[in-house]
Amino acid sequence: MDDKNLPLTETTFLILVSIAKRPIHGYGIINDVMAVTDGRVELSAGTLYGALKRMLENGWIVRDEVDRKKPRERIEYRISRKGRSVLNAEIARLESILQVSQDLASVAREG
């Protein structure tokens, strides 16, 4: 379990979730995050690319250049084994928090 990098920020978590589904480009990540949060989280380009830079430096994602024939090449990102480990650790951490919260809420309702 790779939990030394936890907790993740909400932005980092949502970006990793988006990238974990399939290789995807920046605009696709922005749309994914907006969709899964029902528009609550709207990533700016600066926030997205700053987070992607940190994730690349940490080895959590890798960058693939595709469509080199076009004047502006499209760059896609995919999750690495290390990134998947970090994401899974964060999911486990959040599930644990959810379980504790549900247990506490149950006790509060009974009291």
N, C-alpha and C positions, 0 to 999 in steps of 0.2 A: 504494500500500500504506500503510495507516494503522498503523504500528508504534510510534509514539511513546508509545502507551498500554500497551505490552506490557512484561512478560508480564502476562496477566490472572491474577487469583486463580482457583483451581479453582471456587469458588462463583460468581464472576462469569461465568466461561466456561460453566458448566453452565446457569445461568439464561439466558444469551444463546442457547445452543443450543435450550433449551426454547421460548423466545419466537420464535426464527427459524422454527420449524416452522409456526406459525399464531398468530393472536391468542389469548391465554390469560389467565385470571385467576390470582391469587396461589395459591389452593389447587391449581389444576391444575399450576402450576410446581413446587410442593412435591412433588406426586405424580410428575411427570415425572422430577425429579432423583432421587428415591428409586428409581424404576424403572430408570433408565439406569445407576445405580451399584449396583444390587442391594442397596439399603438401606444402603450404606456411608456415603452422605452424606444426612443428614436435616436439612433446613433448618428453623430455627425461624422464626416469624413476624417476629421482630425482625431477624434476619439477612437474610431475604428482602426485607423492606420497606426496610431500610437500603440494601441493594444496588440495589433498584429506584429509590430516590430518587437515588442517585449516577448511575445510568444515564440517568435522566430529565434530570438536570442536565447531563450530558455530551452529551445529544442522541442517545444510542444507541438509545433506545426512545421510544415515544410511548404515551400513555394514552388509551384509548377508554372512555367511559362508555356502558354499554348497559343495557337493561331499566329505564328510568327509572320505569316504572309501579309497580315493587315498592318497598316502604318502604326497603329497603337496596339501593341500586343496585349492580349488579355492574360492576366495573372490569376491563377487559381491557387487556393490554399487547401491543404489536406492535413488531417491530424496525424501525428507521429505516435509510435508506441508509448513514448514517455507522456505525450499529451493525453492519450487515452487513459493512462494510469492516473494522472492527475485528475482528469474529469471523473473517473470512477470513484476516486477517493472523495471528491467533493460531493458527488451524489450520495455516497454512503453517509457522509457527515450530515448532509441535509435531511436524509431519511431518518437518522437518529434524532435530530432536533424535532422533526415532525412527530415521531413516536412519543417523545417526552412531552411535547405540547398536547398531543391527543390524550395521553394519560392524565396530565394535569387538568385538562378541561373536563375529563370524565369525573375526576374526583371533585372538582368544583361544582359540577352539576348535581352530584349526589349530596353534597353538603348543604 
